[in-house]
Amino acid sequence: MAGFGQLLRNWVIYTLVFLIFGGIGAGVTNLLFEWIVGQPFDPVLYAVIFGGTGWIACRQMERRVS
């Protein structure tokens, strides 16, 4: 079983990966959508893309670490 320090470190890393890659994924998608369609992005769709991209990044990180 992992110690508390290792669990805390992993939580911090996964949170940062989620925020960074989720933000990049949603931001790039937002820029492309606005460039192609010419309309602002729906905030709900932005949040879904942010969450999905961040979750995928965390799962990939988890596979590489373990």
HELIX and SHEET records of a PDB file:
HELIX    1   1 PHE A    4  VAL A   37  1                                  34    
HELIX    2   2 PRO A   43  VAL A   65  1                                  23    
END                                                                             
